[in-house]
């Protein structure tokens, strides 16, 4: 764990990879933006709110663990036991001083620990008390995940901390509230805390779980065998404890007459950010990147610029990293990247695609091909599914995405990966299909 001193705050850097050369008349500029945080410590919170820190401690944080306690958690009976054990393992992973709460989720949300509309502060005593309280968890009732999230938001916001994080476990479909209710809860919680979501077993809805994680800038995954929950919960909590800066945004400034076509995260997963833009002054917008530890992520920025003549050049976009403050001001993290456009009659220069851009365009297409292919398979369009999943196999093979290629091989028989020639398997394990769908957005990074 990082020691927080002035000499040990994370340094953010921005690297831009693009082919800036365009042929006459062209106006689309693509760039891959790599954002890296290194060096431990915290900027956003230590500078903005020094009262939240003690020397030598990690950033102040609050975590809410939401455990599905609906009736289906009793089938098989080991599922509930595994969920209790996993939550206990996560509690053991909490750093001393971190605020935390445990929520039992059914068609209503109830406080399991500490209760009273508050959060506990982690130490040897409260960790033990929380683990004792877990013994009372039993299965019964329905599933209304929006109520769990709203209770988590209330509890997390009761703590004056820098980083707020949720961990959510469900084993079933969200049957006891409308999709509109869940969406309203997600809209209300977005930007207030991040949340990792896990589906256990195979009776839950992939798009629901991935939608929760996406809206709250967290990760989603399947734990097909409940026996794997403790290891997964421990890893999730370790990652949450490693977050050092909350609420980072990518600020994109573009000149007059320039249109932002899209901004998306492309590594470690594909995540559409275009619709999450908030305006930030003339010709600038902020895109939320969530909480950061020591890590690196890649983003694809595409802008449309006015076409120009040979020999002209312009700044197509300027990228910076900021942390919005409650009073409406921002803290600038000091990293900047420039996206340029240069018009040339050199055909070789203007037609070559930057390797990073080409790679991640393929990874985004790969995620889309898998999702479309599985949807077509479920709808009974076997020819369409074969074509899409064949294209996915081809893209995974060409880009070296071995993990996704392995998952695809459980759903299709690969005849020729290079050409994308496949046959749908007659019998597919439900867990294999759900794993492929849940992890379809995971990308492999380009070899620099």
VOPAGU-2260 file (C-alpha; in pm, 1 decimal, decimal comma):
REM VOPAGU-2260
SITE   aa  ch    i         X         Y         Z
SITE  UNK   A    0       0,0       0,0       0,0
SITE  UNK   A    1     133,9     340,5     -99,0
SITE  UNK   A    2     256,9     586,9     162,8
SITE  UNK   A    3     110,2     929,9     101,5
SITE  UNK   A    4     369,9    1199,2      98,8
SITE  UNK   A    5     419,1    1492,2    -133,5
SITE  UNK   A    6     684,3    1300,8    -321,4
SITE  UNK   A    7     459,1     999,7    -365,6
SITE  UNK   A    8     145,9    1106,3    -550,7
SITE  UNK   A    9      34,0     934,5    -869,8
SITE  UNK   A   10     159,2    1096,7   -1184,6
SITE  UNK   A   11     -89,4    1089,5   -1470,7
SITE  UNK   A   12      39,1    1082,7   -1827,0
SITE  UNK   A   13    -134,6    1097,1   -2165,5
SITE  UNK   A   14       9,1     944,2   -2484,4
SITE  UNK   A   15    -158,8     991,6   -2823,4
SITE  UNK   A   16    -118,4     741,2   -3110,4
SITE  UNK   A   17    -253,5     844,4   -3450,3
SITE  UNK   A   18    -182,4     888,5   -3819,4
SITE  UNK   A   19    -230,1    1263,6   -3850,1
SITE  UNK   A   20    -207,0    1265,4   -4232,4
SITE  UNK   A   21    -530,7    1297,7   -4430,6
SITE  UNK   A   22    -592,6    1307,9   -4807,0
SITE  UNK   A   23    -750,1    1624,2   -4950,7
SITE  UNK   A   24   -1122,6    1636,3   -4873,0
SITE  UNK   A   25   -1106,2    1391,0   -4580,5
SITE  UNK   A   26   -1226,2    1501,8   -4239,5
SITE  UNK   A   27   -1228,2    1206,9   -3994,6
SITE  UNK   A   28    -946,6    1200,0   -3740,6
SITE  UNK   A   29    -888,9     892,0   -3518,6
SITE  UNK   A   30    -654,9     863,4   -3221,9
SITE  UNK   A   31    -586,2     615,6   -2943,8
SITE  UNK   A   32    -524,1     793,3   -2614,0
SITE  UNK   A   33    -335,4     599,3   -2345,1
SITE  UNK   A   34    -389,6     728,8   -1991,6
SITE  UNK   A   35    -149,4     599,3   -1726,1
SITE  UNK   A   36    -135,6     659,1   -1349,7
SITE  UNK   A   37     184,5     558,1   -1171,1
SITE  UNK   A   38     354,9     615,8    -839,6
SITE  UNK   A   39      82,8     551,8    -582,4
SITE  UNK   A   40     -71,9     803,4    -349,3
SITE  UNK   A   41    -354,1    1034,6    -438,5
SITE  UNK   A   42    -399,2    1369,6    -600,3
SITE  UNK   A   43    -769,3    1426,2    -635,2
SITE  UNK   A   44    -848,8    1372,9    -274,3
SITE  UNK   A   45    -532,2    1459,6     -85,0
SITE  UNK   A   46    -517,8    1799,6    -249,1
SITE  UNK   A   47    -890,8    1865,5    -259,2
SITE  UNK   A   48    -970,1    1727,3      86,0
SITE  UNK   A   49    -660,2    1685,2     302,5
SITE  UNK   A   50    -874,4    1634,7     615,3
SITE  UNK   A   51    -969,2    1291,6     479,1
SITE  UNK   A   52    -613,0    1161,6     517,0
SITE  UNK   A   53    -375,5    1050,3     788,2
SITE  UNK   A   54      -3,4    1020,6     715,8
SITE  UNK   A   55      98,3     676,0     596,0
SITE  UNK   A   56    -256,8     561,2     522,7
SITE  UNK   A   57    -436,8     478,7     202,2
SITE  UNK   A   58    -702,4     714,0      66,4
SITE  UNK   A   59   -1021,7     732,1     270,4
SITE  UNK   A   60   -1275,7     492,7     124,2
SITE  UNK   A   61   -1617,7     339,3     185,1
SITE  UNK   A   62   -1735,0       4,1      46,6
SITE  UNK   A   63   -2084,5    -148,9      44,4
SITE  UNK   A   64   -2121,6    -521,3     -25,9
SITE  UNK   A   65   -2466,8    -615,5    -163,3
SITE  UNK   A   66   -2545,1    -988,2    -130,4
SITE  UNK   A   67   -2840,2   -1148,4    -307,9
SITE  UNK   A   68   -3058,8   -1320,2     -45,9
SITE  UNK   A   69   -3353,0   -1404,9    -275,3
SITE  UNK   A   70   -3515,3   -1746,5    -254,9
SITE  UNK   A   71   -3316,5   -1885,9    -547,0
SITE  UNK   A   72   -2994,4   -1851,2    -344,5
SITE  UNK   A   73   -3106,8   -2170,6    -166,0
SITE  UNK   A   74   -3071,9   -2378,7    -486,2
SITE  UNK   A   75   -2832,8   -2544,8    -433,5
SITE  UNK   A   76   -2801,8   -2471,1     -56,7
SITE  UNK   A   77   -2421,9   -2437,1     -93,7
SITE  UNK   A   78   -2476,4   -2115,2    -294,9
SITE  UNK   A   79   -2580,4   -1908,3       7,9
SITE  UNK   A   80   -2296,3   -2054,3     213,2
SITE  UNK   A   81   -2047,0   -1966,8     -61,6
SITE  UNK   A   82   -2187,6   -1611,3     -74,8
SITE  UNK   A   83   -2145,7   -1573,5     302,8
SITE  UNK   A   84   -1789,5   -1708,1     286,1
SITE  UNK   A   85   -1706,0   -1477,7      -5,8
SITE  UNK   A   86   -1840,2   -1171,2     178,3
SITE  UNK   A   87   -1637,4   -1271,0     487,1
SITE  UNK   A   88   -1324,6   -1299,3     268,6
SITE  UNK   A   89   -1392,7    -953,6     123,1
SITE  UNK   A   90   -1434,3    -809,3     474,3
SITE  UNK   A   91   -1098,4    -963,1     574,7
SITE  UNK   A   92    -940,3    -779,2     279,0
SITE  UNK   A   93   -1058,8    -435,3     398,8
SITE  UNK   A   94    -782,8    -199,9     505,1
SITE  UNK   A   95    -804,5     -66,0     862,7
SITE  UNK   A   96    -992,4     263,5     865,5
SITE  UNK   A   97   -1206,3     192,4     556,7
SITE  UNK   A   98   -1579,4     251,6     609,6
SITE  UNK   A   99   -1799,1     -44,0     513,9
SITE  UNK   A  100   -2146,8    -191,1     522,6
SITE  UNK   A  101   -2313,1    -519,0     424,0
SITE  UNK   A  102   -2656,4    -519,9     257,1
SITE  UNK   A  103   -2888,0    -820,1     212,5
SITE  UNK   A  104   -3081,8    -787,5    -112,1
SITE  UNK   A  105   -3426,3    -933,8    -191,7
SITE  UNK   A  106   -3735,7    -746,5    -322,3
SITE  UNK   A  107   -3632,9    -500,8     -50,8
SITE  UNK   A  108   -3285,8    -405,8      73,3
SITE  UNK   A  109   -3194,6    -452,6     437,7
SITE  UNK   A  110   -2891,5    -352,1     639,8
SITE  UNK   A  111   -2706,5    -660,6     762,0
SITE  UNK   A  112   -2416,5    -472,8     924,0
SITE  UNK   A  113   -2366,4    -235,8    1101,9
SITE  UNK   A  114   -2729,9    -112,5    1076,8
SITE  UNK   A  115   -2882,3     213,9    1183,6
SITE  UNK   A  116   -2832,2     384,8     848,9
SITE  UNK   A  117   -2457,3     414,4     893,4
SITE  UNK   A  118   -2128,8     249,5     799,9
SITE  UNK   A  119   -1871,0      82,8    1026,6
SITE  UNK   A  120   -1498,4     159,2    1031,3
SITE  UNK   A  121   -1285,3    -147,7     960,3
SITE  UNK   A  122   -1067,6    -282,2    1241,0
SITE  UNK   A  123   -1024,5    -624,7    1401,5
SITE  UNK   A  124   -1341,3    -583,6    1612,3
SITE  UNK   A  125   -1579,0    -458,3    1340,9
SITE  UNK   A  126   -1453,5    -715,1    1089,8
SITE  UNK   A  127   -1533,0    -991,4    1341,6
SITE  UNK   A  128   -1874,6    -840,9    1420,7
SITE  UNK   A  129   -1957,8    -819,2    1049,4
SITE  UNK   A  130   -1863,1   -1182,2     993,5
SITE  UNK   A  131   -2086,2   -1283,2    1287,4
SITE  UNK   A  132   -2372,5   -1082,0    1133,0
SITE  UNK   A  133   -2330,7   -1270,7     804,3
SITE  UNK   A  134   -2444,7   -1589,1     978,3
SITE  UNK   A  135   -2797,3   -1444,9     988,2
SITE  UNK   A  136   -2813,3   -1425,7     607,8
SITE  UNK   A  137   -3073,7   -1665,6     472,0
SITE  UNK   A  138   -3246,6   -1702,7     136,6
SITE  UNK   A  139   -3607,9   -1598,0      80,8
SITE  UNK   A  140   -3792,7   -1335,0    -121,4
SITE  UNK   A  141   -3762,2   -1175,9    -462,5
SITE  UNK   A  142   -3511,2    -957,0    -647,5
SITE  UNK   A  143   -3526,3    -576,4    -684,0
SITE  UNK   A  144   -3167,5    -464,9    -743,6
SITE  UNK   A  145   -3254,8     -93,4    -769,4
SITE  UNK   A  146   -3349,4     -96,4    -398,7
SITE  UNK   A  147   -3009,2    -247,6    -310,4
SITE  UNK   A  148   -2824,7      21,2    -505,4
SITE  UNK   A  149   -3027,2     305,2    -349,8
SITE  UNK   A  150   -2954,8     175,9       2,2
SITE  UNK   A  151   -2584,3     138,6     -86,6
SITE  UNK   A  152   -2583,0     499,7    -210,3
SITE  UNK   A  153   -2741,5     625,1     114,4
SITE  UNK   A  154   -2492,5     435,3     330,8
SITE  UNK   A  155   -2185,2     525,9     122,3
SITE  UNK   A  156   -2278,2     893,8     113,4
SITE  UNK   A  157   -2304,5     898,6     493,7
SITE  UNK   A  158   -1923,5     869,5     509,7
SITE  UNK   A  159   -1700,8    1172,3     440,4
SITE  UNK   A  160   -1456,9     984,0     217,3
SITE  UNK   A  161   -1268,9    1021,0    -110,9
SITE  UNK   A  162   -1356,5     688,8    -277,4
SITE  UNK   A  163   -1694,9     510,4    -270,1
SITE  UNK   A  164   -1732,2     160,8    -410,0
SITE  UNK   A  165   -1994,7    -112,4    -426,4
SITE  UNK   A  166   -1969,7    -488,2    -481,3
SITE  UNK   A  167   -2293,2    -652,9    -597,0
SITE  UNK   A  168   -2370,2   -1025,1    -621,1
SITE  UNK   A  169   -2685,2   -1165,0    -781,0
SITE  UNK   A  170   -2792,7   -1512,2    -891,9
SITE  UNK   A  171   -3119,8   -1430,4   -1064,4
SITE  UNK   A  172   -3315,6   -1194,5   -1284,4
SITE  UNK   A  173   -3438,3    -860,2   -1154,1
SITE  UNK   A  174   -3802,5    -972,6   -1151,4
SITE  UNK   A  175   -3955,5    -764,0    -871,7
SITE  UNK   A  176   -3911,0    -416,0   -1014,4
SITE  UNK   A  177   -3948,9    -276,1   -1364,9
SITE  UNK   A  178   -3649,6    -216,0   -1594,9
SITE  UNK   A  179   -3741,1     154,5   -1561,9
SITE  UNK   A  180   -3703,0     135,6   -1181,9
SITE  UNK   A  181   -3357,8     -22,1   -1214,5
SITE  UNK   A  182   -3254,4     237,2   -1473,8
SITE  UNK   A  183   -3375,8     521,5   -1248,3
SITE  UNK   A  184   -3170,4     378,8    -959,1
SITE  UNK   A  185   -2861,1     350,7   -1182,6
SITE  UNK   A  186   -2908,3     708,0   -1307,9
SITE  UNK   A  187   -2936,5     829,2    -947,7
SITE  UNK   A  188   -2620,7     640,7    -840,1
SITE  UNK   A  189   -2403,8     717,6   -1146,5
SITE  UNK   A  190   -2109,5     936,0   -1051,7
SITE  UNK   A  191   -2175,4     885,0    -678,4
SITE  UNK   A  192   -2002,4     546,2    -643,6
SITE  UNK   A  193   -1842,9     283,5    -866,1
SITE  UNK   A  194   -1969,6     -74,3    -854,6
SITE  UNK   A  195   -1842,8    -418,7    -956,1
SITE  UNK   A  196   -2122,0    -666,5   -1037,2
SITE  UNK   A  197   -2106,4   -1047,2   -1037,5
SITE  UNK   A  198   -2355,6   -1307,1   -1153,4
SITE  UNK   A  199   -2329,1   -1643,9    -978,2
SITE  UNK   A  200   -2457,8   -1962,5   -1140,3
SITE  UNK   A  201   -2644,4   -1940,3   -1473,7
SITE  UNK   A  202   -2996,0   -1811,6   -1391,5
SITE  UNK   A  203   -2919,5   -1438,2   -1412,7
SITE  UNK   A  204   -2944,1   -1199,9   -1707,1
SITE  UNK   A  205   -2607,6   -1104,6   -1861,3
SITE  UNK   A  206   -2729,5    -769,4   -1999,8
SITE  UNK   A  207   -2864,0    -672,1   -1654,5
SITE  UNK   A  208   -2538,5    -742,8   -1471,6
SITE  UNK   A  209   -2312,3    -590,6   -1737,9
SITE  UNK   A  210   -2549,5    -290,7   -1758,2
SITE  UNK   A  211   -2512,7    -225,6   -1383,8
SITE  UNK   A  212   -2132,1    -240,8   -1401,1
SITE  UNK   A  213   -2123,1     -24,2   -1712,6
SITE  UNK   A  214   -2348,9     247,2   -1566,5
SITE  UNK   A  215   -2142,3     259,2   -1247,3
SITE  UNK   A  216   -1797,6     234,3   -1417,3
SITE  UNK   A  217   -1713,4    -101,3   -1257,5
SITE  UNK   A  218   -1636,4    -452,9   -1378,8
SITE  UNK   A  219   -1878,7    -737,1   -1454,5
SITE  UNK   A  220   -1810,2   -1109,3   -1457,6
SITE  UNK   A  221   -1964,2   -1452,4   -1417,5
SITE  UNK   A  222   -1880,4   -1689,2   -1133,2
SITE  UNK   A  223   -2038,1   -2002,1   -1280,4
SITE  UNK   A  224   -1935,2   -2221,2    -985,3
SITE  UNK   A  225   -2029,9   -2065,1    -648,1
SITE  UNK   A  226   -1716,5   -2225,9    -497,6
SITE  UNK   A  227   -1514,3   -1961,0    -686,4
SITE  UNK   A  228   -1684,0   -1666,8    -513,1
SITE  UNK   A  229   -1439,7   -1621,4    -223,6
SITE  UNK   A  230   -1137,7   -1586,5    -453,4
SITE  UNK   A  231   -1328,1   -1348,2    -682,0
SITE  UNK   A  232   -1456,2   -1130,8    -392,8
SITE  UNK   A  233   -1106,8   -1113,0    -242,3
SITE  UNK   A  234    -959,5    -998,4    -572,6
SITE  UNK   A  235   -1236,0    -738,8    -624,5
SITE  UNK   A  236   -1180,1    -596,8    -276,2
SITE  UNK   A  237    -800,8    -588,5    -323,0
SITE  UNK   A  238    -853,0    -390,8    -645,0
SITE  UNK   A  239   -1096,6    -154,0    -468,9
SITE  UNK   A  240    -842,4    -101,6    -189,7
SITE  UNK   A  241    -582,2     -12,0    -455,2
SITE  UNK   A  242    -787,6     279,0    -595,2
SITE  UNK   A  243    -621,8     608,6    -510,9
SITE  UNK   A  244    -802,0     880,5    -707,1
SITE  UNK   A  245   -1178,8     907,6    -759,2
SITE  UNK   A  246   -1385,5    1082,1   -1025,9
SITE  UNK   A  247   -1122,4    1140,7   -1294,0
SITE  UNK   A  248   -1260,4    1281,7   -1620,2
SITE  UNK   A  249   -1110,9    1303,1   -1967,7
SITE  UNK   A  250   -1164,9    1660,4   -2091,7
SITE  UNK   A  251   -1185,7    1695,0   -2469,0
SITE  UNK   A  252   -1154,4    2040,6   -2628,2
SITE  UNK   A  253   -1222,1    2073,5   -3001,0
SITE  UNK   A  254   -1201,4    2381,0   -3227,6
SITE  UNK   A  255   -1493,2    2555,5   -3401,0
SITE  UNK   A  256   -1683,8    2347,7   -3661,8
SITE  UNK   A  257   -1539,0    2021,3   -3523,8
SITE  UNK   A  258   -1775,8    1740,2   -3416,3
SITE  UNK   A  259   -1690,4    1466,8   -3166,8
SITE  UNK   A  260   -1811,8    1143,5   -3333,4
SITE  UNK   A  261   -1734,9     921,7   -3036,6
SITE  UNK   A  262   -1519,0     861,0   -2731,1
SITE  UNK   A  263   -1490,1     503,8   -2605,1
SITE  UNK   A  264   -1268,6     309,9   -2368,9
SITE  UNK   A  265   -1103,0      28,0   -2565,8
SITE  UNK   A  266    -876,8    -134,3   -2302,5
SITE  UNK   A  267    -898,0    -319,8   -2070,4
SITE  UNK   A  268   -1262,0    -342,2   -2187,5
SITE  UNK   A  269   -1474,1    -174,0   -2452,8
SITE  UNK   A  270   -1698,2      86,5   -2289,7
SITE  UNK   A  271   -1897,4     353,0   -2477,8
SITE  UNK   A  272   -1848,2     697,5   -2319,4
SITE  UNK   A  273   -1989,5     925,8   -2591,2
SITE  UNK   A  274   -2333,2     965,7   -2430,6
SITE  UNK   A  275   -2186,7    1039,5   -2086,3
SITE  UNK   A  276   -2035,7    1372,0   -2187,1
SITE  UNK   A  277   -2106,0    1671,5   -1964,3
SITE  UNK   A  278   -2039,9    2015,3   -2109,9
SITE  UNK   A  279   -1736,1    2192,3   -1965,3
SITE  UNK   A  280   -1731,6    2539,2   -2116,1
SITE  UNK   A  281   -1698,6    2653,1   -2477,4
SITE  UNK   A  282   -1625,5    2357,4   -2711,0
SITE  UNK   A  283   -1512,1    2131,5   -2422,5
SITE  UNK   A  284   -1672,9    1824,9   -2266,2
SITE  UNK   A  285   -1585,9    1586,8   -1982,6
SITE  UNK   A  286   -1610,0    1206,1   -2006,7
SITE  UNK   A  287   -1610,0    1015,2   -1672,8
SITE  UNK   A  288   -1326,0     763,1   -1623,5
SITE  UNK   A  289   -1409,7     650,9   -1267,1
SITE  UNK   A  290   -1158,3     565,2    -993,0
SITE  UNK   A  291    -789,0     496,4   -1054,3
SITE  UNK   A  292    -508,7     306,0    -889,1
SITE  UNK   A  293    -171,9     238,7   -1052,9
SITE  UNK   A  294    -294,4     136,4   -1398,4
SITE  UNK   A  295    -318,2     221,2   -1766,1
SITE  UNK   A  296    -624,5     236,3   -1993,8
SITE  UNK   A  297    -672,8     313,4   -2364,8
SITE  UNK   A  298    -942,6     531,3   -2524,3
SITE  UNK   A  299   -1044,7     577,6   -2890,5
SITE  UNK   A  300   -1129,6     938,5   -2981,0
SITE  UNK   A  301   -1284,7    1010,7   -3322,3
SITE  UNK   A  302   -1353,3    1368,5   -3437,8
SITE  UNK   A  303   -1490,1    1513,3   -3762,5
SITE  UNK   A  304   -1300,2    1823,7   -3879,6
SITE  UNK   A  305   -1378,1    2058,7   -4171,3
SITE  UNK   A  306   -1205,2    1933,7   -4487,5
SITE  UNK   A  307    -901,2    2141,7   -4588,9
SITE  UNK   A  308    -648,8    2180,8   -4870,1
SITE  UNK   A  309    -312,4    2012,2   -4917,3
SITE  UNK   A  310     -49,5    2155,3   -4686,0
SITE  UNK   A  311    -293,4    2281,1   -4423,1
SITE  UNK   A  312    -277,1    2152,8   -4067,7
SITE  UNK   A  313    -481,5    2202,5   -3752,1
SITE  UNK   A  314    -519,8    2097,5   -3391,8
SITE  UNK   A  315    -817,1    1859,0   -3407,5
SITE  UNK   A  316    -853,0    1803,9   -3031,8
SITE  UNK   A  317    -678,6    1872,0   -2703,2
SITE  UNK   A  318    -706,5    1613,7   -2425,3
SITE  UNK   A  319    -650,1    1680,3   -2055,8
SITE  UNK   A  320    -738,0    1502,5   -1729,2
SITE  UNK   A  321    -939,3    1677,0   -1459,7
SITE  UNK   A  322   -1119,6    1607,3   -1133,3
SITE  UNK   A  323   -1443,8    1807,4   -1108,6
SITE  UNK   A  324   -1488,8    1967,3    -763,8
SITE  UNK   A  325   -1819,3    2008,1    -574,9
SITE  UNK   A  326   -1806,5    2388,7    -618,4
SITE  UNK   A  327   -1802,0    2356,1    -998,3
SITE  UNK   A  328   -1427,5    2418,8   -1037,7
SITE  UNK   A  329   -1186,5    2148,2   -1153,7
SITE  UNK   A  330    -849,2    2025,9   -1049,2
SITE  UNK   A  331    -622,6    1972,5   -1348,6
SITE  UNK   A  332    -403,4    1662,9   -1326,3
SITE  UNK   A  333    -135,7    1821,4   -1543,9
SITE  UNK   A  334    -132,9    1566,3   -1828,4
SITE  UNK   A  335    -216,8    1671,6   -2183,9
SITE  UNK   A  336    -229,9    1518,2   -2530,6
SITE  UNK   A  337    -281,7    1675,0   -2873,7
SITE  UNK   A  338    -462,7    1524,6   -3174,8
SITE  UNK   A  339    -355,2    1679,1   -3506,3
SITE  UNK   A  340    -474,0    1679,0   -3866,1
SITE  UNK   A  341    -238,1    1743,7   -4161,1
SITE  UNK   A  342    -361,2    1732,5   -4522,8
SITE  UNK   A  343    -116,7    1582,8   -4772,3
SITE  UNK   A  344    -100,3    1453,8   -5129,4
SITE  UNK   A  345     141,4    1178,9   -5018,3
SITE  UNK   A  346     -78,3     870,5   -5074,7
SITE  UNK   A  347     142,0     641,0   -4865,5
SITE  UNK   A  348     122,9     874,3   -4564,7
SITE  UNK   A  349    -249,9     947,5   -4587,2
SITE  UNK   A  350    -370,0     590,2   -4641,8
SITE  UNK   A  351    -166,7     410,5   -4373,9
SITE  UNK   A  352    -370,0     323,8   -4062,3
SITE  UNK   A  353    -202,2     371,6   -3726,0
SITE  UNK   A  354    -141,6      22,2   -3573,4
SITE  UNK   A  355    -303,8     118,7   -3240,5
SITE  UNK   A  356    -614,4     255,8   -3412,9
SITE  UNK   A  357    -640,7     -52,0   -3637,9
SITE  UNK   A  358    -597,6    -289,9   -3342,7
SITE  UNK   A  359    -863,6    -131,8   -3122,7
SITE  UNK   A  360   -1109,6     -80,6   -3408,7
SITE  UNK   A  361   -1082,6    -459,4   -3450,1
SITE  UNK   A  362   -1129,2    -522,3   -3075,8
SITE  UNK   A  363   -1445,8    -309,3   -3069,1
SITE  UNK   A  364   -1577,4    -496,7   -3375,2
SITE  UNK   A  365   -1490,0    -826,0   -3202,8
SITE  UNK   A  366   -1704,2    -738,4   -2897,1
SITE  UNK   A  367   -1993,1    -634,8   -3122,5
SITE  UNK   A  368   -1967,9    -948,5   -3339,8
SITE  UNK   A  369   -1986,3   -1174,8   -3031,3
SITE  UNK   A  370   -2286,7    -993,3   -2885,8
SITE  UNK   A  371   -2473,2    -988,9   -3220,8
SITE  UNK   A  372   -2384,3   -1353,9   -3287,3
SITE  UNK   A  373   -2515,6   -1472,4   -2950,0
SITE  UNK   A  374   -2833,9   -1263,4   -2987,1
SITE  UNK   A  375   -2896,0   -1417,3   -3333,7
SITE  UNK   A  376   -2831,9   -1766,3   -3193,7
SITE  UNK   A  377   -3090,0   -1709,1   -2918,7
SITE  UNK   A  378   -3336,1   -1578,0   -3181,0
SITE  UNK   A  379   -3290,4   -1896,4   -3388,7
SITE  UNK   A  380   -3106,1   -1732,8   -3681,9
SITE  UNK   A  381   -2831,5   -1994,5   -3708,2
SITE  UNK   A  382   -2689,1   -1867,9   -4039,1
SITE  UNK   A  383   -2659,0   -1512,9   -3907,4
SITE  UNK   A  384   -2509,2   -1638,8   -3579,3
SITE  UNK   A  385   -2253,3   -1850,9   -3767,5
SITE  UNK   A  386   -2146,1   -1553,9   -3981,5
SITE  UNK   A  387   -2107,3   -1316,4   -3683,8
SITE  UNK   A  388   -1930,6   -1566,5   -3455,4
SITE  UNK   A  389   -1706,8   -1668,9   -3747,4
SITE  UNK   A  390   -1605,8   -1304,8   -3791,2
SITE  UNK   A  391   -1539,0   -1291,0   -3414,4
SITE  UNK   A  392   -1310,9   -1596,0   -3436,0
SITE  UNK   A  393   -1123,5   -1432,2   -3726,1
SITE  UNK   A  394   -1077,0   -1103,4   -3534,2
SITE  UNK   A  395    -972,6   -1277,6   -3209,9
SITE  UNK   A  396    -717,1   -1485,3   -3400,4
SITE  UNK   A  397    -575,1   -1190,0   -3597,2
SITE  UNK   A  398    -537,6    -969,6   -3287,8
SITE  UNK   A  399    -392,0   -1238,1   -3060,4
SITE  UNK   A  400    -686,5   -1224,3   -2818,1
SITE  UNK   A  401    -628,8   -1579,5   -2695,5
SITE  UNK   A  402    -868,1   -1558,8   -2397,6
SITE  UNK   A  403   -1162,9   -1463,2   -2618,4
SITE  UNK   A  404   -1060,4   -1721,5   -2882,2
SITE  UNK   A  405   -1075,5   -1992,1   -2610,6
SITE  UNK   A  406   -1423,7   -1881,5   -2501,7
SITE  UNK   A  407   -1544,6   -1876,5   -2864,6
SITE  UNK   A  408   -1415,6   -2232,5   -2916,4
SITE  UNK   A  409   -1664,4   -2351,5   -2651,2
SITE  UNK   A  410   -1955,7   -2217,2   -2857,3
SITE  UNK   A  411   -1838,1   -2290,2   -3214,7
SITE  UNK   A  412   -1621,0   -2554,7   -3381,5
SITE  UNK   A  413   -1340,2   -2363,0   -3551,8
SITE  UNK   A  414   -1265,6   -2498,4   -3901,3
SITE  UNK   A  415   -1027,4   -2218,4   -4006,0
SITE  UNK   A  416    -959,0   -1927,1   -3769,2
SITE  UNK   A  417    -780,6   -1716,1   -4032,7
SITE  UNK   A  418   -1085,8   -1707,3   -4261,2
SITE  UNK   A  419   -1341,2   -1719,9   -3979,4
SITE  UNK   A  420   -1489,5   -2050,4   -4098,4
SITE  UNK   A  421   -1684,1   -2204,6   -3808,8
SITE  UNK   A  422   -1975,7   -2436,2   -3728,8
SITE  UNK   A  423   -2211,6   -2370,9   -3438,6
SITE  UNK   A  424   -2184,0   -2644,2   -3175,3
SITE  UNK   A  425   -2504,1   -2848,2   -3146,3
SITE  UNK   A  426   -2481,7   -2848,3   -2766,2
SITE  UNK   A  427   -2338,5   -2556,3   -2568,0
SITE  UNK   A  428   -2311,6   -2540,9   -2189,3
SITE  UNK   A  429   -2514,6   -2245,0   -2064,0
SITE  UNK   A  430   -2222,7   -2132,4   -1844,7
SITE  UNK   A  431   -1990,9   -2126,2   -2149,3
SITE  UNK   A  432   -2230,7   -1911,6   -2351,4
SITE  UNK   A  433   -2287,0   -1671,1   -2060,2
SITE  UNK   A  434   -1912,8   -1645,6   -1994,0
SITE  UNK   A  435   -1849,9   -1554,8   -2358,1
SITE  UNK   A  436   -2124,0   -1289,3   -2350,1
SITE  UNK   A  437   -2014,9   -1142,0   -2014,7
SITE  UNK   A  438   -1648,4   -1121,3   -2113,8
SITE  UNK   A  439   -1705,0   -1021,5   -2478,4
SITE  UNK   A  440   -1589,1    -663,4   -2413,6
SITE  UNK   A  441   -1254,0    -765,3   -2261,8
SITE  UNK   A  442    -976,6    -661,4   -2499,7
SITE  UNK   A  443    -613,3    -747,7   -2546,2
SITE  UNK   A  444    -376,1    -450,8   -2552,2
SITE  UNK   A  445    -181,9    -364,9   -2862,0
SITE  UNK   A  446     182,8    -465,2   -2848,7
SITE  UNK   A  447     366,6    -132,6   -2830,3
